[in-house]
């Protein structure tokens, strides 16, 4: 059974293959949008906020909240990047973003997860699904959304076996970096505290103190600033039908069929009926409830963490500057960052259902896995970024006299970085 296999099924040589798997997964990530590394460009806050602030106000940008909290990783990369020619900046960003995106794979396949998730096939399946996940365009190789990948790293660190020595120091640095790069540590804190109470491991106590400190900083900033974002916050527009559509469209269906497949499906009249969506959501809820009962502790931890972050995203989303937030969140392919972790948990649910002792439920698990494979195929190629002629703009900026202001168009459309030459 895929979640119950031995940790050492193929012995020590298995671990010497980890870096081969990491390399293959990196190639898969790049293949979905090759221009991410062949023609790298800024995305969203990459240039408009992070590079602009690092260039304009220097290191003080590190303590400047965005969205109500610190974004330390992105700002550190920007602070490093401004010491190189502007034309090289998107490429440097892409290198750091890809490294951050691969870190969860490294931890998932390492011996640190042997106790929490002994099955090597399950860890491989989750790692490869993470690379080829449907409905994940927004999260691929860009610095702005690297915080979500660092959040996964932090979860795997606290869910796995604490390391000692130099590896332990690396864990501590990554936990702190993740905790100060987004609000995710706030929701991770109960998991760390429960783990330490369970086994009183000194390593877990260290993790608890780090996560608690970072969470306190971020929570304090959130409460003080009330989401001081560069974007205009429109009305929430919350409703029960809206909630049902968000869950079914963006997690249940898009996680199986991808954004392209889901877009076609919801265009059919049958799928406009709320009763159909309610039935689908209840079916998914039943499968999750069963997985919570028969799955490993790490699954229950992931489900709790995912649900807490999803709830927070629904309460204070930043999805649209023109229409109510929940209305935008029902649009297929919008606000994808909020659904990535729930989609990973949904895939893990499928793996667990495949191990169920009842043949009918096992068959449902295999059917869901088969549908997911089709969804991966539908959503494999990401649409390329539109070309902004950034290199030529960077050359003009380099040749400009001090005081000259240039506008650099960015992806998504209508975003731009405005720089004044020093």
C-alpha positions in Angstrom: 0.0 0.0 0.0 1.4 3.3 -1.0 1.2 5.0 2.4 2.3 2.0 4.4 5.5 0.8 2.6 8.7 0.6 4.6 11.1 3.5 4.8 14.1 1.4 3.8 12.5 -0.7 1.1 15.4 -0.3 -1.2 18.1 0.4 1.4 20.7 3.1 1.6 21.2 3.3 -2.2 17.7 4.8 -2.4 18.9 8.0 -0.8 21.7 8.4 -3.2 19.0 8.8 -5.8 17.4 11.8 -4.1 19.4 14.4 -6.0 18.5 12.6 -9.3 14.8 12.9 -8.4 15.4 16.6 -7.4 17.0 17.2 -10.8 14.2 15.5 -12.7 11.6 17.5 -10.7 13.4 20.7 -11.4 13.3 19.9 -15.1 9.6 19.2 -14.9 9.0 22.5 -13.3 11.0 24.4 -15.9 9.4 22.5 -18.8 6.0 23.7 -17.8 7.1 27.3 -18.7 10.6 27.3 -20.1 10.7 31.1 -20.5 10.8 31.3 -16.7 14.6 30.6 -17.1 15.2 31.2 -20.8 13.6 34.7 -20.7 13.0 35.5 -17.0 10.9 38.5 -16.2 9.5 40.1 -13.0 6.1 39.0 -11.8 3.8 41.1 -9.7 5.6 42.5 -6.6 8.9 41.2 -7.9 9.8 44.5 -9.5 7.0 46.9 -8.5 7.7 46.4 -4.8 10.7 44.3 -3.9 13.3 45.6 -6.4 11.9 49.1 -6.3 12.2 49.3 -2.5 15.6 47.7 -2.4 16.9 50.1 -5.0 15.2 53.2 -3.5 15.3 52.8 0.3 18.0 50.1 0.7 18.1 47.7 3.7 15.3 49.5 5.5 13.0 47.7 3.0 13.7 44.6 5.1 11.5 45.9 7.9 8.8 47.3 5.6 5.6 45.1 5.7 3.7 44.2 2.6 0.2 42.9 2.9 0.5 43.5 6.7 3.5 41.3 7.3 7.2 40.9 6.6 8.3 39.4 3.3 11.9 38.7 4.4 13.0 36.2 1.8 11.9 38.2 -1.2 13.4 41.4 0.2 16.7 39.7 1.0 16.9 38.5 -2.6 16.1 41.9 -3.9 18.7 43.5 -1.6 21.3 41.1 -3.0 20.2 41.6 -6.6 20.5 45.4 -6.6 24.3 45.0 -6.5 24.2 43.5 -10.0 23.2 45.1 -13.3 19.5 45.6 -13.6 19.3 43.4 -16.7 20.4 40.4 -14.6 17.8 40.9 -11.9 15.0 38.7 -13.3 17.4 35.8 -13.8 18.8 36.1 -10.3 15.2 36.2 -9.0 14.4 33.1 -11.0 17.4 31.2 -9.6 16.4 31.9 -6.0 12.7 31.2 -6.7 13.5 27.8 -8.3 15.7 26.9 -5.3 12.9 27.8 -2.9 10.5 25.7 -5.0 12.7 22.7 -4.8 13.4 22.8 -1.1 10.2 21.0 -0.1 11.2 18.1 -2.5 14.6 17.9 -0.8 13.0 17.6 2.6 10.2 15.3 1.5 12.7 12.8 0.1 15.2 13.0 2.9 15.6 10.7 5.8 14.0 13.3 8.0 10.6 12.1 6.9 11.3 8.4 7.4 9.4 8.3 10.7 6.6 10.6 9.9 5.9 9.1 6.4 7.7 5.8 6.0 6.4 5.0 2.6 9.0 5.9 -0.1 6.5 5.5 -3.0 4.1 7.9 -1.2 6.8 10.5 -0.8 7.8 10.2 -4.4 4.2 10.5 -5.6 3.7 13.6 -3.5 7.0 15.2 -4.6 6.2 14.6 -8.3 2.6 15.8 -8.0 4.0 19.0 -6.3 6.0 19.6 -9.5 3.2 18.8 -12.0 0.2 19.9 -9.9 -2.8 21.2 -11.9 -4.0 24.8 -11.4 -0.6 26.0 -10.1 0.4 28.5 -12.8 0.8 31.4 -10.3 3.3 29.6 -8.1 5.9 28.6 -10.7 9.4 30.1 -10.4 8.6 33.6 -9.3 10.0 35.4 -6.2 6.8 36.9 -5.1 5.1 33.6 -4.4 8.3 31.8 -3.1 7.0 32.3 0.4 4.4 29.6 -0.2 7.1 27.1 -1.0 9.1 28.2 2.1 5.9 27.6 4.1 5.9 24.0 2.9 9.5 23.6 3.9 8.7 24.9 7.4 5.8 22.4 7.7 8.1 19.5 6.7 10.8 20.6 9.1 8.4 20.6 12.1 6.6 17.4 10.9 9.8 15.5 10.4 12.5 14.3 12.8 14.5 17.2 14.2 18.1 17.4 13.0 21.2 18.0 15.1 24.5 19.7 14.3 24.8 21.7 11.1 21.6 20.3 9.6 19.8 21.5 12.7 21.2 25.0 12.2 20.0 25.0 8.6 16.6 23.9 9.8 16.5 26.8 12.3 17.5 29.3 9.6 14.9 28.1 7.2 12.2 28.1 9.9 13.0 31.6 10.8 13.2 32.7 7.2 9.9 31.1 6.4 8.3 32.5 9.5 9.4 36.1 8.6 8.4 35.8 5.0 4.7 35.2 5.5 2.0 34.6 8.1 2.1 30.8 7.7 4.0 30.2 11.0 1.0 31.5 12.9 -1.0 28.5 11.8 2.0 26.2 12.2 2.5 27.1 15.9 -0.2 24.7 17.3 1.4 21.8 15.4 4.9 22.5 16.7 3.5 22.9 20.3 1.6 19.7 20.1 4.6 17.8 18.8 6.8 19.1 21.5 4.3 18.2 24.2 4.1 14.7 22.8 7.8 13.8 22.8 9.6 16.7 24.6 12.4 16.5 22.1 14.9 19.4 22.6 15.0 19.9 18.8 11.2 20.4 18.8 11.5 22.9 21.7 14.0 24.9 19.5 11.5 24.8 16.6 8.7 25.9 18.9 10.7 28.9 20.1 11.6 30.0 16.6 8.2 29.5 15.1 6.6 31.3 18.1 8.9 34.3 17.8 8.4 34.7 14.1 4.6 34.2 14.5 4.5 36.9 17.2 6.3 39.4 15.0 4.0 38.7 12.0 0.8 38.6 14.0 1.8 41.9 15.7 2.4 43.6 12.4 -0.9 42.2 10.9 -2.9 43.5 13.9 -1.1 46.9 13.8 -1.1 47.5 10.0 -4.5 45.9 9.0 -3.0 44.6 5.7 -1.1 47.7 4.5 -0.9 46.3 0.9 0.1 48.1 -2.3 -3.1 46.8 -3.7 -6.6 48.3 -3.1 -8.8 46.0 -1.1 -12.3 45.7 -2.4 -15.3 44.4 -0.5 -15.1 40.7 0.7 -18.4 39.7 -0.9 -18.7 36.6 1.3 -21.7 34.2 0.8 -22.5 30.5 1.2 -22.9 29.9 -2.5 -19.6 31.7 -3.1 -17.8 29.5 -0.5 -19.2 26.3 -2.1 -18.0 27.5 -5.6 -14.6 28.4 -4.3 -14.1 25.0 -2.7 -15.5 22.9 -5.6 -14.1 24.9 -8.5 -10.7 25.8 -7.2 -9.8 22.8 -5.0 -11.9 19.7 -5.8 -12.4 20.1 -9.5 -9.2 22.1 -10.5 -7.1 19.8 -8.3 -8.4 16.9 -10.4 -9.0 18.3 -13.9 -6.8 21.4 -13.8 -7.9 24.9 -14.6 -8.5 24.1 -18.3 -10.6 21.0 -17.6 -12.6 22.7 -14.9 -13.3 25.7 -17.1 -14.8 23.4 -19.7 -16.8 21.4 -17.1 -18.3 24.4 -15.3 -19.5 25.7 -18.7 -22.0 22.9 -18.8 -25.5 23.8 -17.5 -25.5 20.9 -15.1 -22.6 22.4 -13.2 -24.4 25.7 -12.6 -26.7 24.0 -10.1 -25.7 24.7 -6.6 -27.0 21.3 -5.5 -24.5 19.6 -7.7 -21.6 21.5 -6.2 -22.9 20.9 -2.6 -23.0 17.1 -3.4 -19.4 17.3 -4.7 -18.2 19.2 -1.7 -19.8 16.8 0.7 -18.3 13.8 -1.1 -14.8 15.4 -0.8 -15.5 16.1 2.9 -16.4 12.4 3.5 -13.2 11.3 1.8 -11.1 13.7 3.9 -12.9 12.5 7.1 -12.0 8.9 6.3 -8.4 9.9 5.5 -8.2 11.7 8.8 -9.3 8.5 10.5 -7.0 6.0 8.8 -4.1 8.2 7.6 -0.8 9.0 9.4 -0.3 11.8 11.9 1.5 14.0 9.3 -1.7 13.9 7.2 -3.8 15.2 10.1 -1.2 17.9 10.7 -1.2 18.9 7.1 -5.0 18.9 6.9 -5.3 21.2 10.0 -2.6 23.5 8.7 -4.1 23.7 5.3 -7.6 24.4 6.6 -6.4 27.1 8.9 -4.5 28.9 6.1 -7.4 28.5 3.7 -9.8 30.0 6.3 -7.5 32.9 6.8 -7.3 33.4 3.1 -11.1 33.5 2.8 -11.3 36.1 5.6 -8.6 38.5 4.4 -7.9 37.7 0.7 -6.1 40.0 -1.7 -7.5 38.8 -5.0 -9.0 41.8 -6.9 -8.8 45.5 -7.1 -12.1 45.9 -9.0 -14.7 43.4 -7.8 -15.6 41.7 -4.5 -12.8 39.3 -3.4 -14.9 36.1 -3.2 -16.4 36.8 -6.6 -12.9 37.0 -8.1 -11.9 33.8 -6.1 -14.6 31.8 -7.9 -13.0 32.6 -11.3 -11.0 29.6 -12.6 -7.3 30.3 -12.4 -7.6 33.3 -10.1 -5.8 33.5 -6.7 -4.2 30.1 -7.3 -1.7 30.6 -4.4 -4.5 30.1 -1.9 -5.4 26.7 -3.2 -2.0 25.0 -3.6 -1.7 23.5 -0.1 -5.3 22.3 0.0 -4.8 20.7 -3.4 -1.7 18.9 -2.1 -3.7 17.7 0.9 -6.5 16.6 -1.5 -4.0 14.5 -3.5 -2.7 13.0 -0.3 -6.3 12.1 0.6 -6.5 10.2 -2.7 -3.4 8.2 -1.8 -4.8 7.3 1.6 -8.2 6.3 0.1 -6.2 3.9 -2.2 -5.0 2.1 0.9 -8.5 1.6 2.4 -9.5 -2.0 3.2 -12.8 -1.6 1.5 -12.6 -2.4 -2.3 -15.2 0.1 -3.3 -13.3 3.0 -1.7 -10.0 1.8 -3.1 -11.6 1.8 -6.5 -12.7 5.4 -5.9 -9.1 6.3 -4.9 -7.7 4.8 -8.1 -10.4 6.5 -10.2 -9.5 9.9 -8.7 -5.8 9.2 -9.3 -6.6 8.4 -13.0 -8.6 11.6 -13.4 -5.8 13.6 -11.8 -3.4 12.2 -14.4 -5.7 13.6 -17.1 -5.9 16.9 -15.2 -2.1 17.1 -15.1 -2.0 16.5 -18.9 -4.6 19.3 -19.5 -2.7 21.8 -17.4 0.8 20.8 -18.2 2.0 23.8 -20.2 1.7 27.1 -18.4 0.9 30.1 -20.6 4.1 32.1 -21.2 4.6 35.6 -19.8 4.1 38.3 -22.3 7.4 39.9 -23.4 8.0 43.3 -21.9 11.4 44.1 -23.6 12.9 44.3 -20.1 16.5 43.9 -21.3 16.3 47.0 -23.6 14.6 49.0 -20.8 17.4 48.0 -18.5 20.0 49.1 -20.9 18.3 52.5 -21.3 18.2 52.8 -17.5 21.9 52.0 -17.2 22.7 54.8 -19.8 20.3 57.3 -18.3 21.5 60.3 -16.2 20.7 60.5 -12.5 17.1 61.6 -11.8 15.7 59.9 -14.9 12.5 57.9 -14.3 11.6 54.9 -16.3 8.6 52.7 -16.3 9.2 48.9 -16.7 6.0 46.9 -17.7 5.6 43.7 -15.8 3.6 40.5 -15.7 0.7 40.2 -15.0 -0.6 42.8 -17.5 -1.0 46.3 -16.1 1.7 45.9 -13.5 4.8 48.0 -13.7 7.9 49.0 -11.9 8.8 52.7 -11.7 12.5 53.4 -11.0 14.3 56.7 -10.7 18.0 56.6 -11.5 20.2 57.4 -8.6 
